[in-house]
Amino acid sequence: MKINDEKRIVAQMIRLYCSKHEGNEQLCTACEQLLTYAHARLERCKFGDAKPTCRRCPIHCYRPDMRLRMQAVMRYAGPRMLLHHPISALQHLWNELNSPSHQTAPARKPKPSDSAP
């Protein structure tokens, strides 16, 4: 997916979250910071236009606090994107399903303590 498409979709999701979930007419300061941060991360993505969707990316480039905020936005806005921005939502789903499999994150190896009886 092209970086500009990702930027557009992430902006739509953050605006949807801020307006519908938080009840703001304009982006609040926290959502504006998240949008700026997300765009900066996308600009620096090492995969460029061959970038997989964030869920399938092997590299977690977000700081932990921003990652939690973005997860909250995506959990709320993701399902609602089909109603508010159906073309963007379908494009994002299509790209997620068709992103190269070699870029998916490897499975976590069990810790020795996980297998203890």
Secondary structure, DSSP 8 states (H G I E B T S, - for coil): --HHHHHHHHHHHHHHIIIIIS--SS--HHHHHHHHHHHHHHHT-TTGGG---GGG-S---S-HHHHHHHHHHHHHHHHHHHHH-HHHHHHHHHHHHHS-GGGS-------GGGG--
